[in-house]
Amino acid sequence: MAKNSNVPAASPAKLPVSFQAGRHVVRVTKVMQGRWSMALDDGEPVGSYATEADAWEAGVREADKLDRARGP
């Protein structure tokens, strides 16, 4: 018979996930349950997002904005 436990499962690692967006590296990090931050290149994390997808989207938008301003 399985034991019923009220102990919460261990939370996932809060390591950043990095990916290339244009000429930039976007780093998305889980700050706490339901909160994510985004950092561009080697900058400090900025913003607070409800989902990982929201943080990722903000990073891609910012990278695109910087690439367009820089030109070809």
mmCIF file of the N, C-alpha and C atoms, coordinates in Angstrom:
data_MODEL
# 
_entry.id   MODEL 
# 
loop_
_atom_site.group_PDB 
_atom_site.id 
_atom_site.type_symbol 
_atom_site.label_atom_id 
_atom_site.label_alt_id 
_atom_site.label_comp_id 
_atom_site.label_asym_id 
_atom_site.label_entity_id 
_atom_site.label_seq_id 
_atom_site.pdbx_PDB_ins_code 
_atom_site.Cartn_x 
_atom_site.Cartn_y 
_atom_site.Cartn_z 
_atom_site.occupancy 
_atom_site.B_iso_or_equiv 
_atom_site.pdbx_formal_charge 
_atom_site.auth_seq_id 
_atom_site.auth_comp_id 
_atom_site.auth_asym_id 
_atom_site.auth_atom_id 
_atom_site.pdbx_PDB_model_num 
ATOM 1   N N  . MET A 1 1  ? 0.844  -1.174 0.000   1.00 0.00 ? 1  MET A N  1 
ATOM 2   C CA . MET A 1 1  ? 0.000  0.000  0.000   1.00 0.00 ? 1  MET A CA 1 
ATOM 3   C C  . MET A 1 1  ? 0.895  1.245  0.000   1.00 0.00 ? 1  MET A C  1 
ATOM 4   N N  . ALA A 1 2  ? 0.583  2.197  -0.868  1.00 0.00 ? 2  ALA A N  1 
ATOM 5   C CA . ALA A 1 2  ? 1.400  3.404  -0.989  1.00 0.00 ? 2  ALA A CA 1 
ATOM 6   C C  . ALA A 1 2  ? 1.141  4.330  0.191   1.00 0.00 ? 2  ALA A C  1 
ATOM 7   N N  . LYS A 1 3  ? 2.193  4.958  0.641   1.00 0.00 ? 3  LYS A N  1 
ATOM 8   C CA . LYS A 1 3  ? 2.089  5.907  1.738   1.00 0.00 ? 3  LYS A CA 1 
ATOM 9   C C  . LYS A 1 3  ? 1.657  7.266  1.191   1.00 0.00 ? 3  LYS A C  1 
ATOM 10  N N  . ASN A 1 4  ? 0.653  7.873  1.794   1.00 0.00 ? 4  ASN A N  1 
ATOM 11  C CA . ASN A 1 4  ? 0.188  9.188  1.385   1.00 0.00 ? 4  ASN A CA 1 
ATOM 12  C C  . ASN A 1 4  ? 1.050  10.233 2.088   1.00 0.00 ? 4  ASN A C  1 
ATOM 13  N N  . SER A 1 5  ? 1.641  11.150 1.315   1.00 0.00 ? 5  SER A N  1 
ATOM 14  C CA . SER A 1 5  ? 2.540  12.139 1.893   1.00 0.00 ? 5  SER A CA 1 
ATOM 15  C C  . SER A 1 5  ? 2.095  13.550 1.520   1.00 0.00 ? 5  SER A C  1 
ATOM 16  N N  . ASN A 1 6  ? 2.165  14.444 2.475   1.00 0.00 ? 6  ASN A N  1 
ATOM 17  C CA . ASN A 1 6  ? 1.866  15.850 2.205   1.00 0.00 ? 6  ASN A CA 1 
ATOM 18  C C  . ASN A 1 6  ? 3.127  16.664 1.990   1.00 0.00 ? 6  ASN A C  1 
ATOM 19  N N  . VAL A 1 7  ? 4.250  15.985 1.875   1.00 0.00 ? 7  VAL A N  1 
ATOM 20  C CA . VAL A 1 7  ? 5.529  16.674 1.655   1.00 0.00 ? 7  VAL A CA 1 
ATOM 21  C C  . VAL A 1 7  ? 5.591  17.105 0.196   1.00 0.00 ? 7  VAL A C  1 
ATOM 22  N N  . PRO A 1 8  ? 5.803  18.413 -0.073  1.00 0.00 ? 8  PRO A N  1 
ATOM 23  C CA . PRO A 1 8  ? 5.866  18.863 -1.457  1.00 0.00 ? 8  PRO A CA 1 
ATOM 24  C C  . PRO A 1 8  ? 7.088  18.283 -2.177  1.00 0.00 ? 8  PRO A C  1 
ATOM 25  N N  . ALA A 1 9  ? 6.935  18.070 -3.459  1.00 0.00 ? 9  ALA A N  1 
ATOM 26  C CA . ALA A 1 9  ? 8.050  17.574 -4.271  1.00 0.00 ? 9  ALA A CA 1 
ATOM 27  C C  . ALA A 1 9  ? 9.129  18.643 -4.331  1.00 0.00 ? 9  ALA A C  1 
ATOM 28  N N  . ALA A 1 10 ? 10.359 18.209 -4.502  1.00 0.00 ? 10 ALA A N  1 
ATOM 29  C CA . ALA A 1 10 ? 11.482 19.152 -4.613  1.00 0.00 ? 10 ALA A CA 1 
ATOM 30  C C  . ALA A 1 10 ? 11.246 20.061 -5.813  1.00 0.00 ? 10 ALA A C  1 
ATOM 31  N N  . SER A 1 11 ? 11.542 21.335 -5.635  1.00 0.00 ? 11 SER A N  1 
ATOM 32  C CA . SER A 1 11 ? 11.364 22.261 -6.750  1.00 0.00 ? 11 SER A CA 1 
ATOM 33  C C  . SER A 1 11 ? 12.485 22.053 -7.765  1.00 0.00 ? 11 SER A C  1 
ATOM 34  N N  . PRO A 1 12 ? 12.181 22.301 -9.037  1.00 0.00 ? 12 PRO A N  1 
ATOM 35  C CA . PRO A 1 12 ? 13.204 22.122 -10.063 1.00 0.00 ? 12 PRO A CA 1 
ATOM 36  C C  . PRO A 1 12 ? 14.344 23.111 -9.880  1.00 0.00 ? 12 PRO A C  1 
ATOM 37  N N  . ALA A 1 13 ? 15.472 22.764 -10.449 1.00 0.00 ? 13 ALA A N  1 
ATOM 38  C CA . ALA A 1 13 ? 16.652 23.636 -10.361 1.00 0.00 ? 13 ALA A CA 1 
ATOM 39  C C  . ALA A 1 13 ? 16.328 25.003 -10.953 1.00 0.00 ? 13 ALA A C  1 
ATOM 40  N N  . LYS A 1 14 ? 16.937 26.026 -10.411 1.00 0.00 ? 14 LYS A N  1 
ATOM 41  C CA . LYS A 1 14 ? 16.697 27.392 -10.873 1.00 0.00 ? 14 LYS A CA 1 
ATOM 42  C C  . LYS A 1 14 ? 17.812 27.853 -11.808 1.00 0.00 ? 14 LYS A C  1 
ATOM 43  N N  . LEU A 1 15 ? 18.465 26.912 -12.446 1.00 0.00 ? 15 LEU A N  1 
ATOM 44  C CA . LEU A 1 15 ? 19.543 27.257 -13.357 1.00 0.00 ? 15 LEU A CA 1 
ATOM 45  C C  . LEU A 1 15 ? 18.997 28.028 -14.550 1.00 0.00 ? 15 LEU A C  1 
ATOM 46  N N  . PRO A 1 16 ? 19.765 28.971 -15.058 1.00 0.00 ? 16 PRO A N  1 
ATOM 47  C CA . PRO A 1 16 ? 19.287 29.695 -16.232 1.00 0.00 ? 16 PRO A CA 1 
ATOM 48  C C  . PRO A 1 16 ? 19.326 28.814 -17.480 1.00 0.00 ? 16 PRO A C  1 
ATOM 49  N N  . VAL A 1 17 ? 18.417 29.084 -18.379 1.00 0.00 ? 17 VAL A N  1 
ATOM 50  C CA . VAL A 1 17 ? 18.400 28.455 -19.690 1.00 0.00 ? 17 VAL A CA 1 
ATOM 51  C C  . VAL A 1 17 ? 18.796 29.536 -20.677 1.00 0.00 ? 17 VAL A C  1 
ATOM 52  N N  . SER A 1 18 ? 19.801 29.264 -21.498 1.00 0.00 ? 18 SER A N  1 
ATOM 53  C CA . SER A 1 18 ? 20.300 30.253 -22.448 1.00 0.00 ? 18 SER A CA 1 
ATOM 54  C C  . SER A 1 18 ? 20.042 29.814 -23.874 1.00 0.00 ? 18 SER A C  1 
ATOM 55  N N  . PHE A 1 19 ? 19.796 30.779 -24.752 1.00 0.00 ? 19 PHE A N  1 
ATOM 56  C CA . PHE A 1 19 ? 19.626 30.486 -26.161 1.00 0.00 ? 19 PHE A CA 1 
ATOM 57  C C  . PHE A 1 19 ? 20.001 31.704 -26.978 1.00 0.00 ? 19 PHE A C  1 
ATOM 58  N N  . GLN A 1 20 ? 20.330 31.479 -28.224 1.00 0.00 ? 20 GLN A N  1 
ATOM 59  C CA . GLN A 1 20 ? 20.730 32.529 -29.154 1.00 0.00 ? 20 GLN A CA 1 
ATOM 60  C C  . GLN A 1 20 ? 19.487 33.155 -29.769 1.00 0.00 ? 20 GLN A C  1 
ATOM 61  N N  . ALA A 1 21 ? 19.430 34.477 -29.784 1.00 0.00 ? 21 ALA A N  1 
ATOM 62  C CA . ALA A 1 21 ? 18.351 35.215 -30.451 1.00 0.00 ? 21 ALA A CA 1 
ATOM 63  C C  . ALA A 1 21 ? 19.011 36.323 -31.255 1.00 0.00 ? 21 ALA A C  1 
ATOM 64  N N  . GLY A 1 22 ? 19.125 36.116 -32.543 1.00 0.00 ? 22 GLY A N  1 
ATOM 65  C CA . GLY A 1 22 ? 19.836 37.091 -33.373 1.00 0.00 ? 22 GLY A CA 1 
ATOM 66  C C  . GLY A 1 22 ? 21.300 37.108 -32.982 1.00 0.00 ? 22 GLY A C  1 
ATOM 67  N N  . ARG A 1 23 ? 21.824 38.287 -32.681 1.00 0.00 ? 23 ARG A N  1 
ATOM 68  C CA . ARG A 1 23 ? 23.235 38.430 -32.279 1.00 0.00 ? 23 ARG A CA 1 
ATOM 69  C C  . ARG A 1 23 ? 23.423 38.353 -30.762 1.00 0.00 ? 23 ARG A C  1 
ATOM 70  N N  . HIS A 1 24 ? 22.394 37.986 -30.062 1.00 0.00 ? 24 HIS A N  1 
ATOM 71  C CA . HIS A 1 24 ? 22.404 38.051 -28.604 1.00 0.00 ? 24 HIS A CA 1 
ATOM 72  C C  . HIS A 1 24 ? 22.117 36.703 -27.949 1.00 0.00 ? 24 HIS A C  1 
ATOM 73  N N  . VAL A 1 25 ? 22.492 36.611 -26.681 1.00 0.00 ? 25 VAL A N  1 
ATOM 74  C CA . VAL A 1 25 ? 22.179 35.436 -25.875 1.00 0.00 ? 25 VAL A CA 1 
ATOM 75  C C  . VAL A 1 25 ? 21.144 35.869 -24.841 1.00 0.00 ? 25 VAL A C  1 
ATOM 76  N N  . VAL A 1 26 ? 20.030 35.166 -24.831 1.00 0.00 ? 26 VAL A N  1 
ATOM 77  C CA . VAL A 1 26 ? 18.959 35.434 -23.861 1.00 0.00 ? 26 VAL A CA 1 
ATOM 78  C C  . VAL A 1 26 ? 19.044 34.361 -22.783 1.00 0.00 ? 26 VAL A C  1 
ATOM 79  N N  . ARG A 1 27 ? 19.020 34.800 -21.530 1.00 0.00 ? 27 ARG A N  1 
ATOM 80  C CA . ARG A 1 27 ? 19.084 33.880 -20.393 1.00 0.00 ? 27 ARG A CA 1 
ATOM 81  C C  . ARG A 1 27 ? 17.793 34.024 -19.585 1.00 0.00 ? 27 ARG A C  1 
ATOM 82  N N  . VAL A 1 28 ? 17.076 32.921 -19.434 1.00 0.00 ? 28 VAL A N  1 
ATOM 83  C CA . VAL A 1 28 ? 15.818 32.906 -18.688 1.00 0.00 ? 28 VAL A CA 1 
ATOM 84  C C  . VAL A 1 28 ? 16.034 32.079 -17.415 1.00 0.00 ? 28 VAL A C  1 
ATOM 85  N N  . THR A 1 29 ? 15.643 32.643 -16.280 1.00 0.00 ? 29 THR A N  1 
ATOM 86  C CA . THR A 1 29 ? 15.861 31.993 -14.990 1.00 0.00 ? 29 THR A CA 1 
ATOM 87  C C  . THR A 1 29 ? 14.573 31.967 -14.180 1.00 0.00 ? 29 THR A C  1 
ATOM 88  N N  . LYS A 1 30 ? 14.315 30.824 -13.561 1.00 0.00 ? 30 LYS A N  1 
ATOM 89  C CA . LYS A 1 30 ? 13.173 30.732 -12.639 1.00 0.00 ? 30 LYS A CA 1 
ATOM 90  C C  . LYS A 1 30 ? 13.606 31.354 -11.318 1.00 0.00 ? 30 LYS A C  1 
ATOM 91  N N  . VAL A 1 31 ? 12.888 32.379 -10.897 1.00 0.00 ? 31 VAL A N  1 
ATOM 92  C CA . VAL A 1 31 ? 13.217 33.103 -9.674  1.00 0.00 ? 31 VAL A CA 1 
ATOM 93  C C  . VAL A 1 31 ? 12.540 32.448 -8.475  1.00 0.00 ? 31 VAL A C  1 
ATOM 94  N N  . MET A 1 32 ? 11.267 32.114 -8.651  1.00 0.00 ? 32 MET A N  1 
ATOM 95  C CA . MET A 1 32 ? 10.479 31.430 -7.627  1.00 0.00 ? 32 MET A CA 1 
ATOM 96  C C  . MET A 1 32 ? 9.260  30.846 -8.330  1.00 0.00 ? 32 MET A C  1 
ATOM 97  N N  . GLN A 1 33 ? 8.434  30.148 -7.606  1.00 0.00 ? 33 GLN A N  1 
ATOM 98  C CA . GLN A 1 33 ? 7.245  29.558 -8.212  1.00 0.00 ? 33 GLN A CA 1 
ATOM 99  C C  . GLN A 1 33 ? 6.406  30.637 -8.891  1.00 0.00 ? 33 GLN A C  1 
ATOM 100 N N  . GLY A 1 34 ? 6.193  30.510 -10.188 1.00 0.00 ? 34 GLY A N  1 
ATOM 101 C CA . GLY A 1 34 ? 5.383  31.464 -10.922 1.00 0.00 ? 34 GLY A CA 1 
ATOM 102 C C  . GLY A 1 34 ? 6.071  32.766 -11.263 1.00 0.00 ? 34 GLY A C  1 
ATOM 103 N N  . ARG A 1 35 ? 7.388  32.861 -11.106 1.00 0.00 ? 35 ARG A N  1 
ATOM 104 C CA . ARG A 1 35 ? 8.123  34.090 -11.419 1.00 0.00 ? 35 ARG A CA 1 
ATOM 105 C C  . ARG A 1 35 ? 9.393  33.730 -12.177 1.00 0.00 ? 35 ARG A C  1 
ATOM 106 N N  . TRP A 1 36 ? 9.593  34.411 -13.291 1.00 0.00 ? 36 TRP A N  1 
ATOM 107 C CA . TRP A 1 36 ? 10.755 34.196 -14.153 1.00 0.00 ? 36 TRP A CA 1 
ATOM 108 C C  . TRP A 1 36 ? 11.383 35.542 -14.456 1.00 0.00 ? 36 TRP A C  1 
ATOM 109 N N  . SER A 1 37 ? 12.695 35.545 -14.721 1.00 0.00 ? 37 SER A N  1 
ATOM 110 C CA . SER A 1 37 ? 13.368 36.765 -15.149 1.00 0.00 ? 37 SER A CA 1 
ATOM 111 C C  . SER A 1 37 ? 14.117 36.480 -16.439 1.00 0.00 ? 37 SER A C  1 
ATOM 112 N N  . MET A 1 38 ? 14.532 37.552 -17.109 1.00 0.00 ? 38 MET A N  1 
ATOM 113 C CA . MET A 1 38 ? 15.240 37.450 -18.368 1.00 0.00 ? 38 MET A CA 1 
ATOM 114 C C  . MET A 1 38 ? 16.455 38.359 -18.319 1.00 0.00 ? 38 MET A C  1 
ATOM 115 N N  . ALA A 1 39 ? 17.558 37.915 -18.898 1.00 0.00 ? 39 ALA A N  1 
ATOM 116 C CA . ALA A 1 39 ? 18.744 38.746 -19.027 1.00 0.00 ? 39 ALA A CA 1 
ATOM 117 C C  . ALA A 1 39 ? 19.241 38.624 -20.460 1.00 0.00 ? 39 ALA A C  1 
ATOM 118 N N  . LEU A 1 40 ? 19.743 39.707 -20.990 1.00 0.00 ? 40 LEU A N  1 
ATOM 119 C CA . LEU A 1 40 ? 20.253 39.726 -22.351 1.00 0.00 ? 40 LEU A CA 1 
ATOM 120 C C  . LEU A 1 40 ? 21.767 39.833 -22.306 1.00 0.00 ? 40 LEU A C  1 
ATOM 121 N N  . ASP A 1 41 ? 22.421 38.972 -23.067 1.00 0.00 ? 41 ASP A N  1 
ATOM 122 C CA . ASP A 1 41 ? 23.880 38.887 -23.118 1.00 0.00 ? 41 ASP A CA 1 
ATOM 123 C C  . ASP A 1 41 ? 24.416 38.681 -21.702 1.00 0.00 ? 41 ASP A C  1 
ATOM 124 N N  . ASP A 1 42 ? 25.355 39.489 -21.258 1.00 0.00 ? 42 ASP A N  1 
ATOM 125 C CA . ASP A 1 42 ? 25.918 39.304 -19.918 1.00 0.00 ? 42 ASP A CA 1 
ATOM 126 C C  . ASP A 1 42 ? 25.315 40.279 -18.906 1.00 0.00 ? 42 ASP A C  1 
ATOM 127 N N  . GLY A 1 43 ? 24.162 40.856 -19.257 1.00 0.00 ? 43 GLY A N  1 
ATOM 128 C CA . GLY A 1 43 ? 23.529 41.843 -18.387 1.00 0.00 ? 43 GLY A CA 1 
ATOM 129 C C  . GLY A 1 43 ? 22.852 41.216 -17.178 1.00 0.00 ? 43 GLY A C  1 
ATOM 130 N N  . GLU A 1 44 ? 22.408 42.087 -16.314 1.00 0.00 ? 44 GLU A N  1 
ATOM 131 C CA . GLU A 1 44 ? 21.681 41.671 -15.113 1.00 0.00 ? 44 GLU A CA 1 
ATOM 132 C C  . GLU A 1 44 ? 20.267 41.241 -15.489 1.00 0.00 ? 44 GLU A C  1 
ATOM 133 N N  . PRO A 1 45 ? 19.692 40.302 -14.747 1.00 0.00 ? 45 PRO A N  1 
ATOM 134 C CA . PRO A 1 45 ? 18.305 39.909 -15.002 1.00 0.00 ? 45 PRO A CA 1 
ATOM 135 C C  . PRO A 1 45 ? 17.362 41.096 -14.841 1.00 0.00 ? 45 PRO A C  1 
ATOM 136 N N  . VAL A 1 46 ? 16.408 41.184 -15.744 1.00 0.00 ? 46 VAL A N  1 
ATOM 137 C CA . VAL A 1 46 ? 15.426 42.272 -15.697 1.00 0.00 ? 46 VAL A CA 1 
ATOM 138 C C  . VAL A 1 46 ? 14.032 41.698 -15.836 1.00 0.00 ? 46 VAL A C  1 
ATOM 139 N N  . GLY A 1 47 ? 13.090 42.408 -15.314 1.00 0.00 ? 47 GLY A N  1 
ATOM 140 C CA . GLY A 1 47 ? 11.696 42.029 -15.462 1.00 0.00 ? 47 GLY A CA 1 
ATOM 141 C C  . GLY A 1 47 ? 11.293 40.874 -14.574 1.00 0.00 ? 47 GLY A C  1 
ATOM 142 N N  . SER A 1 48 ? 10.001 40.745 -14.447 1.00 0.00 ? 48 SER A N  1 
ATOM 143 C CA . SER A 1 48 ? 9.408  39.651 -13.701 1.00 0.00 ? 48 SER A CA 1 
ATOM 144 C C  . SER A 1 48 ? 8.235  39.167 -14.533 1.00 0.00 ? 48 SER A C  1 
ATOM 145 N N  . TYR A 1 49 ? 8.261  37.905 -14.874 1.00 0.00 ? 49 TYR A N  1 
ATOM 146 C CA . TYR A 1 49 ? 7.273  37.344 -15.784 1.00 0.00 ? 49 TYR A CA 1 
ATOM 147 C C  . TYR A 1 49 ? 6.568  36.167 -15.128 1.00 0.00 ? 49 TYR A C  1 
ATOM 148 N N  . ALA A 1 50 ? 5.296  35.986 -15.469 1.00 0.00 ? 50 ALA A N  1 
ATOM 149 C CA . ALA A 1 50 ? 4.497  34.927 -14.867 1.00 0.00 ? 50 ALA A CA 1 
ATOM 150 C C  . ALA A 1 50 ? 4.863  33.552 -15.400 1.00 0.00 ? 50 ALA A C  1 
ATOM 151 N N  . THR A 1 51 ? 5.367  33.504 -16.638 1.00 0.00 ? 51 THR A N  1 
ATOM 152 C CA . THR A 1 51 ? 5.706  32.216 -17.230 1.00 0.00 ? 51 THR A CA 1 
ATOM 153 C C  . THR A 1 51 ? 7.067  32.269 -17.899 1.00 0.00 ? 51 THR A C  1 
ATOM 154 N N  . GLU A 1 52 ? 7.638  31.107 -18.099 1.00 0.00 ? 52 GLU A N  1 
ATOM 155 C CA . GLU A 1 52 ? 8.911  31.008 -18.814 1.00 0.00 ? 52 GLU A CA 1 
ATOM 156 C C  . GLU A 1 52 ? 8.750  31.525 -20.241 1.00 0.00 ? 52 GLU A C  1 
ATOM 157 N N  . ALA A 1 53 ? 7.620  31.236 -20.851 1.00 0.00 ? 53 ALA A N  1 
ATOM 158 C CA . ALA A 1 53 ? 7.364  31.689 -22.217 1.00 0.00 ? 53 ALA A CA 1 
ATOM 159 C C  . ALA A 1 53 ? 7.312  33.211 -22.304 1.00 0.00 ? 53 ALA A C  1 
ATOM 160 N N  . ASP A 1 54 ? 6.716  33.864 -21.300 1.00 0.00 ? 54 ASP A N  1 
ATOM 161 C CA . ASP A 1 54 ? 6.669  35.330 -21.287 1.00 0.00 ? 54 ASP A CA 1 
ATOM 162 C C  . ASP A 1 54 ? 8.072  35.913 -21.187 1.00 0.00 ? 54 ASP A C  1 
ATOM 163 N N  . ALA A 1 55 ? 8.914  35.333 -20.344 1.00 0.00 ? 55 ALA A N  1 
ATOM 164 C CA . ALA A 1 55 ? 10.294 35.813 -20.186 1.00 0.00 ? 55 ALA A CA 1 
ATOM 165 C C  . ALA A 1 55 ? 11.072 35.597 -21.478 1.00 0.00 ? 55 ALA A C  1 
ATOM 166 N N  . TRP A 1 56 ? 10.893 34.429 -22.088 1.00 0.00 ? 56 TRP A N  1 
ATOM 167 C CA . TRP A 1 56 ? 11.560 34.126 -23.346 1.00 0.00 ? 56 TRP A CA 1 
ATOM 168 C C  . TRP A 1 56 ? 11.137 35.119 -24.429 1.00 0.00 ? 56 TRP A C  1 
ATOM 169 N N  . GLU A 1 57 ? 9.836  35.375 -24.534 1.00 0.00 ? 57 GLU A N  1 
ATOM 170 C CA . GLU A 1 57 ? 9.321  36.303 -25.541 1.00 0.00 ? 57 GLU A CA 1 
ATOM 171 C C  . GLU A 1 57 ? 9.876  37.708 -25.342 1.00 0.00 ? 57 GLU A C  1 
ATOM 172 N N  . ALA A 1 58 ? 9.959  38.164 -24.106 1.00 0.00 ? 58 ALA A N  1 
ATOM 173 C CA . ALA A 1 58 ? 10.516 39.487 -23.816 1.00 0.00 ? 58 ALA A CA 1 
ATOM 174 C C  . ALA A 1 58 ? 11.982 39.553 -24.240 1.00 0.00 ? 58 ALA A C  1 
ATOM 175 N N  . GLY A 1 59 ? 12.726 38.491 -23.999 1.00 0.00 ? 59 GLY A N  1 
ATOM 176 C CA . GLY A 1 59 ? 14.127 38.461 -24.403 1.00 0.00 ? 59 GLY A CA 1 
ATOM 177 C C  . GLY A 1 59 ? 14.299 38.499 -25.903 1.00 0.00 ? 59 GLY A C  1 
ATOM 178 N N  . VAL A 1 60 ? 13.473 37.758 -26.630 1.00 0.00 ? 60 VAL A N  1 
ATOM 179 C CA . VAL A 1 60 ? 13.539 37.752 -28.096 1.00 0.00 ? 60 VAL A CA 1 
ATOM 180 C C  . VAL A 1 60 ? 13.170 39.125 -28.649 1.00 0.00 ? 60 VAL A C  1 
ATOM 181 N N  . ARG A 1 61 ? 12.133 39.747 -28.088 1.00 0.00 ? 61 ARG A N  1 
ATOM 182 C CA . ARG A 1 61 ? 11.741 41.097 -28.541 1.00 0.00 ? 61 ARG A CA 1 
ATOM 183 C C  . ARG A 1 61 ? 12.875 42.092 -28.338 1.00 0.00 ? 61 ARG A C  1 
ATOM 184 N N  . GLU A 1 62 ? 13.511 42.040 -27.163 1.00 0.00 ? 62 GLU A N  1 
ATOM 185 C CA . GLU A 1 62 ? 14.601 42.984 -26.870 1.00 0.00 ? 62 GLU A CA 1 
ATOM 186 C C  . GLU A 1 62 ? 15.797 42.728 -27.779 1.00 0.00 ? 62 GLU A C  1 
ATOM 187 N N  . ALA A 1 63 ? 16.145 41.475 -28.006 1.00 0.00 ? 63 ALA A N  1 
ATOM 188 C CA . ALA A 1 63 ? 17.263 41.143 -28.898 1.00 0.00 ? 63 ALA A CA 1 
ATOM 189 C C  . ALA A 1 63 ? 16.966 41.632 -30.315 1.00 0.00 ? 63 ALA A C  1 
ATOM 190 N N  . ASP A 1 64 ? 15.741 41.432 -30.776 1.00 0.00 ? 64 ASP A N  1 
ATOM 191 C CA . ASP A 1 64 ? 15.349 41.880 -32.107 1.00 0.00 ? 64 ASP A CA 1 
ATOM 192 C C  . ASP A 1 64 ? 15.428 43.397 -32.219 1.00 0.00 ? 64 ASP A C  1 
ATOM 193 N N  . LYS A 1 65 ? 14.961 44.087 -31.183 1.00 0.00 ? 65 LYS A N  1 
ATOM 194 C CA . LYS A 1 65 ? 15.001 45.552 -31.160 1.00 0.00 ? 65 LYS A CA 1 
ATOM 195 C C  . LYS A 1 65 ? 16.444 46.056 -31.269 1.00 0.00 ? 65 LYS A C  1 
ATOM 196 N N  . LEU A 1 66 ? 17.342 45.449 -30.520 1.00 0.00 ? 66 LEU A N  1 
ATOM 197 C CA . LEU A 1 66 ? 18.752 45.860 -30.567 1.00 0.00 ? 66 LEU A CA 1 
ATOM 198 C C  . LEU A 1 66 ? 19.387 45.546 -31.922 1.00 0.00 ? 66 LEU A C  1 
ATOM 199 N N  . ASP A 1 67 ? 19.062 44.390 -32.487 1.00 0.00 ? 67 ASP A N  1 
ATOM 200 C CA . ASP A 1 67 ? 19.606 44.018 -33.798 1.00 0.00 ? 67 ASP A CA 1 
ATOM 201 C C  . ASP A 1 67 ? 19.119 44.982 -34.880 1.00 0.00 ? 67 ASP A C  1 
ATOM 202 N N  . ARG A 1 68 ? 17.852 45.366 -34.834 1.00 0.00 ? 68 ARG A N  1 
ATOM 203 C CA . ARG A 1 68 ? 17.317 46.298 -35.832 1.00 0.00 ? 68 ARG A CA 1 
ATOM 204 C C  . ARG A 1 68 ? 17.971 47.675 -35.706 1.00 0.00 ? 68 ARG A C  1 
ATOM 205 N N  . ALA A 1 69 ? 18.224 48.120 -34.489 1.00 0.00 ? 69 ALA A N  1 
ATOM 206 C CA . ALA A 1 69 ? 18.856 49.423 -34.267 1.00 0.00 ? 69 ALA A CA 1 
ATOM 207 C C  . ALA A 1 69 ? 20.303 49.407 -34.770 1.00 0.00 ? 69 ALA A C  1 
ATOM 208 N N  . ARG A 1 70 ? 20.944 48.281 -34.662 1.00 0.00 ? 70 ARG A N  1 
ATOM 209 C CA . ARG A 1 70 ? 22.350 48.146 -35.069 1.00 0.00 ? 70 ARG A CA 1 
ATOM 210 C C  . ARG A 1 70 ? 22.481 48.065 -36.589 1.00 0.00 ? 70 ARG A C  1 
ATOM 211 N N  . GLY A 1 71 ? 21.493 47.498 -37.255 1.00 0.00 ? 71 GLY A N  1 
ATOM 212 C CA . GLY A 1 71 ? 21.538 47.365 -38.711 1.00 0.00 ? 71 GLY A CA 1 
ATOM 213 C C  . GLY A 1 71 ? 22.353 46.173 -39.145 1.00 0.00 ? 71 GLY A C  1 
ATOM 214 N N  . PRO A 1 72 ? 22.510 46.015 -40.475 1.00 0.00 ? 72 PRO A N  1 
ATOM 215 C CA . PRO A 1 72 ? 23.204 44.822 -41.014 1.00 0.00 ? 72 PRO A CA 1 
ATOM 216 C C  . PRO A 1 72 ? 24.661 44.749 -40.693 1.00 0.00 ? 72 PRO A C  1 
# 
